[in-house]
Amino acid sequence: MALTPKTPTDLPANQSKRKETEAAQEEVLMREVDEAVRQDEMSEFMANYGKPLLAVIVAGLAALAFYLFYWVPSREGPLEEQSETLTRALDQIDAGNLDSGTSMLAPLADDGIGGGKAAALMLQGGIALQQGKADEAAKIFAAIQADDDAPQAMRDLAAIREIAATYDSLKPADIIARLKPMAVPGNAYFGSAGEMVAMAYLEQGKRKESGTLFAEIAKNDDVPDSLRGRARDMAGLLGVDAIDNVEEVLEEVGVERNTPPAE
């Protein structure tokens, strides 16, 4: 049987297939070599660093176990004790036994932690104010502000209480500088801080700034109604309209608006 000789057009096709096969074999070989190199590198890494790495992992697990099974429960115990102390002190304060309440708060105010200590100091400051000891109360509120472990919200409240206790002895500029960052809508203490800042503006003769701030307080739904009412009155005296909803204001003051009879 005679073989049909390949034509010149068949040769390039065969060479192309052969090159593709060789390229595929070379790629497989390179993958195997690369995998072997990686295995050697991993073996060398584990031989050199395996024990230290294992020690780090074990130490991390031990730290996690300590946190879950010792640190959290140990923190919960003192926090519960602080809560009970505050509750008993509040009962005494509500009953009018201010001296007894102060005595109960003393250990927590001296040796408490975080929010518990700040709350105890805040109550002591409130008792001092109620007893007419403004200077002593101001010192207590200042101590809360200086405590980095106290929650920021309580430190801000302490600043407001301190300035309120010593308002008459402070310069208007100092009051504005300290409270202006909190005298903005959206801040939890906008109403209280804003009222004192607005009064300080008024003492400086800045009627426009004072009236504008009073109007903002009066229109803010997050501010207590009693404070909104005072702010609305002050804004009106300063010539600033602080009423958006007449019906709402009339309802607040207990006045029914008469409607004209139908014709």
VENTA-V339612 format. One record per pair of residues at least 6 apart in sequence whose ideal C-beta (glycine too) atoms are under 6 Angstrom apart, sorted by the first residue. I is the first residue (numbers start at 1). J is the second residue. D is the distance in Angstrom with one decimal. If there is no record, write none. Layout:
# VENTA-V339612
i->[I,I]
j->[J,J]
d->[D,D]
This chain:
# VENTA-V339612
i->[82,82,82,85,86,88,89,89,89,92,92,93,98,102,105,105,105,108,109,109,109,112,114,115,118,118,118,121,121,124,125,125,125,128,128,129,134,137,138,138,138,141,141,141,142,144,144,145,145,145,156,160,160,160,163,172,172,172,175,175,176,176,179,179,179,180,182,182,183,183,183,185,191,191,191,194,194,198,198,198,201,201,202,207,210,211,211,211,214,214,214,215,215,215,217,217,218,218,218,218,218,219,232,235,243,250]
j->[108,112,116,108,119,104,101,104,105,100,101,101,127,127,120,123,124,120,120,121,124,120,149,151,144,150,154,140,144,140,137,140,141,136,137,137,165,165,162,165,166,158,161,162,162,150,158,155,158,159,189,189,192,193,175,200,203,204,196,200,197,200,193,196,197,197,189,193,193,194,197,220,217,223,227,213,217,210,213,214,209,210,210,238,238,235,238,240,231,234,235,235,240,242,223,231,228,231,232,235,242,244,242,242,249,257]
d->[5.9,5.7,3.4,5.1,5.8,5.8,4.7,4.2,4.9,4.6,3.9,4.1,5.1,5.5,4.5,5.7,5.4,4.0,4.2,5.0,5.7,5.8,5.2,5.2,5.3,3.9,4.4,5.4,5.1,5.4,4.5,3.9,5.0,4.5,3.8,4.5,4.7,5.0,5.0,4.7,5.0,4.3,4.7,3.7,5.7,5.6,3.7,5.0,5.0,5.5,5.9,5.7,5.2,5.8,6.0,3.9,4.5,5.0,5.9,4.3,5.5,5.0,4.4,5.7,5.1,5.7,5.0,3.9,4.3,4.1,4.3,5.8,5.7,3.8,4.7,5.5,4.9,4.8,4.2,5.0,4.5,3.9,4.2,5.3,6.0,5.2,3.3,3.6,4.5,4.4,3.9,4.2,4.7,3.9,5.6,3.8,5.1,4.2,3.9,5.7,3.8,5.8,4.6,3.8,5.5,5.3]
